[in-house]
Amino acid sequence: MFPKKNQNCHLEIGHLIEWATLSLATNSSSPRLDAEVLMAEITHYPRSTVMAFPERMLSQSVGESFRALVELRGKGVSIAHLTGHKEFYSLDLKVSSNTLVPRPETEMLVDGVLSQTDPLQAASILDLGTGCGAIALAIKKQRPNCRVVAVDLSLEALRIAAENGCLLGLEIEWLCSRWLTSLGNYSFDFIVSNPPYVERGDVHLLSQELSYEPSLALDGGLDGLDSIREIIASIPNVLATGGMFFLEHGHQQALDVSKLLEEAGFSGVKTKNDLAGCDRMTLGKWL
Ligand SMILES: C[S@@+](CC[C@H](N)C(=O)[O-])C[C@H]1O[C@@H](n2cnc3c(N)ncnc32)[C@H](O)[C@@H]1O
């Protein structure tokens, strides 16, 4: 049980972590880790301190704030949405209810672009549907000579992305646009995108985990391919000859995506697996 008011002697970090671990046992696959991360967030101690000094005491009000976070976690709010940040490609990024929480598998897109560029090259790169800016910022960090443009339809997401850019001291051109419609005469050597690709009827959309993510980031229309079709139809207008396109998609969409790319005129179309062995990214070269 959570300690009652005035039982200050029970507001030990270790005691609260035990309580939270038990409370989250049925709703989280990592209850202890969640409890420690939330405790670190609320106390502003590193997680190692939280683990090493369980006897440290908290005030009643800090304890109550911890309890509120644990209860939200129990309702399915992600740790990233609760703490307001998430690590991606070793960058600490701010996230909000207007941005998708970047997933580890999306790092494949960054690896894909980095594998095709050398650090001294001044290539131009476009990130379509940037969310909190994860892909664009990770690439810019590794390839400072490259010009990176990042697009999103959500102004709220772009605000968070621009804040991340400022905090990390990375210069990106942020642009509010429905995919490529406001890009004018730009031309890019690489285009990378993690668009919304979940089928509208997919039961996962109703899961607790996804219900806290913005639907603009997830909803790919009836068959999940609406945004992917729109993007593939329009990128030949802005991708330089010999340029490459890297696209994240659902694990059952690789065949459809490859077909769309080949029909649009891309060559060398290839799908790569994520660490779980699922088809996750397809790439192609423009002519
Ligand atoms: C799956 S999220 C990816 C976010 C981020 N790139 C990542 O990998 O974590 C898709 C993003 O596409 C944006 N988006 C959805 N429809 C769009 C459109 N028509 N034009 C531009 N961006 C769009 C959403 O706002 C969202 O940020």
The ligand as an SDF file (V2000), in Angstrom:
LIG
                    3D

 27 29  0  0  0  0  0  0  0  0999 V2000
    5.0820    7.8600  -37.3770 C   0  0  0  0  0  0  0  0  0  0  0  0
    5.3090    9.5540  -36.9810 S   0  0  0  0  0  0  0  0  0  0  0  0
    7.0800    9.6810  -37.1360 C   0  0  0  0  0  0  0  0  0  0  0  0
    7.6980   10.7160  -36.2530 C   0  0  0  0  0  0  0  0  0  0  0  0
    9.2370   10.6730  -36.2420 C   0  0  0  0  0  0  0  0  0  0  0  0
    9.7790   10.8350  -37.5660 N   0  0  0  0  0  0  0  0  0  0  0  0
    9.7260    9.3630  -35.6470 C   0  0  0  0  0  0  0  0  0  0  0  0
   10.1900    8.5100  -36.4060 O   0  0  0  0  0  0  0  0  0  0  0  0
    9.6600    9.1950  -34.4180 O   0  0  0  0  0  0  0  0  0  0  0  0
    4.6960   10.3250  -38.4550 C   0  0  0  0  0  0  0  0  0  0  0  0
    4.7820   11.8320  -38.4880 C   0  0  0  0  0  0  0  0  0  0  0  0
    4.2010   12.2690  -39.7370 O   0  0  0  0  0  0  0  0  0  0  0  0
    3.4640   13.4600  -39.5140 C   0  0  0  0  0  0  0  0  0  0  0  0
    2.4470   13.5650  -40.5750 N   0  0  0  0  0  0  0  0  0  0  0  0
    1.2790   12.8920  -40.6800 C   0  0  0  0  0  0  0  0  0  0  0  0
    0.6410   13.2440  -41.8060 N   0  0  0  0  0  0  0  0  0  0  0  0
    1.4310   14.1660  -42.4230 C   0  0  0  0  0  0  0  0  0  0  0  0
    1.3110   14.8990  -43.6390 C   0  0  0  0  0  0  0  0  0  0  0  0
    0.2570   14.7540  -44.4470 N   0  0  0  0  0  0  0  0  0  0  0  0
    2.3050   15.7350  -43.9770 N   0  0  0  0  0  0  0  0  0  0  0  0
    3.4010   15.8870  -43.1650 C   0  0  0  0  0  0  0  0  0  0  0  0
    3.5600   15.2170  -42.0070 N   0  0  0  0  0  0  0  0  0  0  0  0
    2.5910   14.3630  -41.6350 C   0  0  0  0  0  0  0  0  0  0  0  0
    2.8670   13.2780  -38.1280 C   0  0  0  0  0  0  0  0  0  0  0  0
    2.5200   14.5100  -37.5500 O   0  0  0  0  0  0  0  0  0  0  0  0
    4.0030   12.5590  -37.4030 C   0  0  0  0  0  0  0  0  0  0  0  0
    4.8490   13.4740  -36.7570 O   0  0  0  0  0  0  0  0  0  0  0  0
  1  2  1  0
  2  3  1  0
  2 10  1  0
  3  4  1  0
  4  5  1  0
  5  6  1  0
  5  7  1  0
  7  8  2  0
  7  9  1  0
 10 11  1  0
 11 12  1  0
 11 26  1  0
 12 13  1  0
 13 14  1  0
 13 24  1  0
 14 15  1  0
 14 23  1  0
 15 16  2  0
 16 17  1  0
 17 18  1  0
 17 23  2  0
 18 19  1  0
 18 20  2  0
 20 21  1  0
 21 22  2  0
 22 23  1  0
 24 25  1  0
 24 26  1  0
 26 27  1  0
M  CHG  2   2   1   9  -1
M  END
$$$$
